[in-house]
Amino acid sequence: MPTLTEGRKLAALEILESYTRQLHDSKSISVTQFELALRDTWGVGYQEVKDIMIDSVINHKEYVHLAAYYMENSNPAGVVVEFQQPLAELYGLRSWYYDEDKEEKKREFWRNAFALISQFDVDTEIEGASIPGTDLISCNFPSPKLNPLIPVSSSKNL
């Protein structure tokens, strides 16, 4: 299975950082343009990009939100089979199809993700959480392997 190697990461660093910033700023990206840029840069096809996104969610925390967004939005018909288990684990679901709280857990994941992203905006100092009622203490991630808390620069937020 293809992975996000250091070579691939370096080759696509500008793309990864640019789309991470765009996801931070607008809470969405064009997954089609993102995928095409990666395919062109790495000289791979769609299946390899899927494998690399799965690896990114599991092993590259700096791109977990970007990869998760891609995984959830890359297919207009719904989340493809390969992405269902990694996303279920990321969101803290028992199963992609058989968890009655799936939509709420997904909303909570993204609410916390965008709150965390806003905490670490390198261009702007932000006091408190970006979403009212959310702070780092309330970010209950289901799996430390998939969602480690990023160290914060201010103990005020702890």
C-alpha positions as CSV (number, residue, x, y, z in Angstrom):
1,M,0.0,0.0,0.0
2,P,1.4,3.4,-1.0
3,T,2.1,5.7,2.0
4,L,3.0,9.4,2.6
5,T,6.8,8.9,2.5
6,E,9.1,11.8,3.4
7,G,9.9,12.1,-0.3
8,R,6.2,12.4,-1.2
9,K,5.6,14.8,1.6
10,L,8.5,17.1,0.5
11,A,7.4,16.9,-3.2
12,A,3.9,17.9,-2.3
13,L,4.6,20.2,0.7
14,E,3.4,23.3,-1.0
15,I,0.1,21.6,-2.0
16,L,-0.4,20.0,1.4
17,E,0.2,23.3,3.2
18,S,-1.8,25.4,0.8
19,Y,-4.9,23.1,1.1
20,T,-4.5,22.9,4.8
21,R,-4.5,26.7,5.0
22,Q,-7.5,26.8,2.7
23,L,-9.4,24.2,4.8
24,H,-8.6,26.3,7.9
25,D,-9.7,29.6,6.3
26,S,-12.9,28.5,4.5
27,K,-13.6,25.1,6.2
28,S,-13.7,23.5,2.7
29,I,-11.5,22.7,-0.2
30,S,-12.0,21.5,-3.8
31,V,-11.2,17.8,-3.3
32,T,-11.0,17.4,-7.1
33,Q,-8.3,20.0,-7.5
34,F,-6.5,18.8,-4.4
35,E,-6.5,15.2,-5.8
36,L,-5.4,16.2,-9.2
37,A,-2.5,18.3,-7.9
38,L,-1.3,15.4,-5.8
39,R,-1.7,12.9,-8.6
40,D,0.3,15.2,-10.9
41,T,3.0,15.8,-8.4
42,W,3.4,12.2,-7.3
43,G,2.7,10.6,-10.7
44,V,0.1,8.3,-9.2
45,G,-3.5,7.4,-9.8
46,Y,-6.7,7.7,-7.8
47,Q,-6.2,4.4,-5.9
48,E,-2.7,5.4,-4.7
49,V,-4.0,8.8,-3.5
50,K,-6.7,6.9,-1.5
51,D,-4.1,4.7,0.1
52,I,-1.9,7.8,0.9
53,M,-4.9,9.6,2.5
54,I,-5.6,6.6,4.7
55,D,-1.9,6.6,5.8
56,S,-2.1,10.3,6.4
57,V,-5.0,9.9,8.8
58,I,-3.2,7.2,10.7
59,N,0.4,8.3,10.7
60,H,0.7,12.1,9.8
61,K,-1.2,14.1,12.4
62,E,-0.3,17.4,10.7
63,Y,-2.6,16.4,7.8
64,V,-5.3,14.4,9.6
65,H,-8.0,17.0,9.0
66,L,-7.0,17.5,5.4
67,A,-7.0,13.8,4.7
68,A,-10.3,13.2,6.6
69,Y,-11.9,16.0,4.6
70,Y,-10.7,14.5,1.4
71,M,-11.9,11.0,2.5
72,E,-15.4,12.3,3.4
73,N,-15.9,14.5,0.3
74,S,-13.9,12.8,-2.6
75,N,-16.9,10.9,-3.9
76,P,-20.2,12.7,-4.6
77,A,-22.1,9.4,-4.0
78,G,-20.8,9.0,-0.5
79,V,-17.8,7.8,1.4
80,V,-16.0,5.0,-0.5
81,V,-15.6,1.6,1.2
82,E,-11.8,2.0,1.7
83,F,-12.4,5.2,3.8
84,Q,-15.3,4.0,5.9
85,Q,-13.3,2.1,8.6
86,P,-10.5,4.8,9.0
87,L,-13.2,7.5,9.3
88,A,-15.3,5.5,11.7
89,E,-12.3,5.1,14.0
90,L,-11.4,8.8,13.6
91,Y,-14.9,9.9,14.5
92,G,-15.2,7.4,17.4
93,L,-17.9,5.3,15.7
94,R,-18.7,1.6,16.4
95,S,-19.3,1.2,12.7
96,W,-19.7,3.4,9.6
97,Y,-23.3,2.2,9.0
98,Y,-24.5,1.0,12.4
99,D,-23.8,3.8,14.8
100,E,-26.9,5.8,15.5
101,D,-24.9,8.8,16.7
102,K,-22.8,9.0,13.5
103,E,-23.9,12.4,12.3
104,E,-23.5,13.9,15.8
105,K,-20.0,12.4,16.2
106,K,-19.0,13.7,12.8
107,R,-20.2,17.2,13.6
108,E,-18.4,17.0,17.0
109,F,-15.2,15.9,15.3
110,W,-15.3,18.8,12.8
111,R,-16.3,21.3,15.4
112,N,-13.4,20.3,17.5
113,A,-11.1,20.1,14.5
114,F,-11.8,23.7,13.4
115,A,-11.6,24.9,17.0
116,L,-8.1,23.3,17.2
117,I,-7.0,24.6,13.9
118,S,-8.0,28.1,14.9
119,Q,-6.0,27.8,18.1
120,F,-2.8,27.4,16.0
121,D,-3.2,30.0,13.3
122,V,0.4,31.2,12.9
123,D,-0.7,34.6,11.5
124,T,-3.2,35.6,14.2
125,E,-3.3,35.4,17.9
126,I,-6.6,34.1,19.1
127,E,-7.8,34.1,22.7
128,G,-10.1,31.2,23.6
129,A,-11.8,28.9,21.2
130,S,-13.0,29.8,17.7
131,I,-16.3,28.1,18.3
132,P,-18.3,29.3,21.3
133,G,-18.6,26.7,24.0
134,T,-15.6,24.7,22.7
135,D,-12.2,24.5,24.4
136,L,-9.4,22.0,24.3
137,I,-10.6,20.3,27.5
138,S,-13.9,19.5,25.8
139,C,-12.2,17.9,22.8
140,N,-12.8,14.2,23.6
141,F,-11.0,12.3,20.8
142,P,-11.9,8.7,20.4
143,S,-8.4,7.3,19.7
144,P,-5.1,9.0,20.8
145,K,-3.4,7.2,17.9
146,L,-5.7,9.0,15.4
147,N,-6.1,12.3,17.2
148,P,-3.3,13.4,19.5
149,L,-3.8,16.8,21.1
150,I,-1.4,19.3,19.7
151,P,0.6,21.1,22.4
152,V,-0.8,24.5,22.9
153,S,1.3,27.6,23.2
154,S,-0.7,29.1,26.1
155,S,-1.6,27.3,29.3
156,K,-4.7,29.5,29.4
157,N,-6.3,27.1,27.0
158,L,-5.6,24.0,29.0
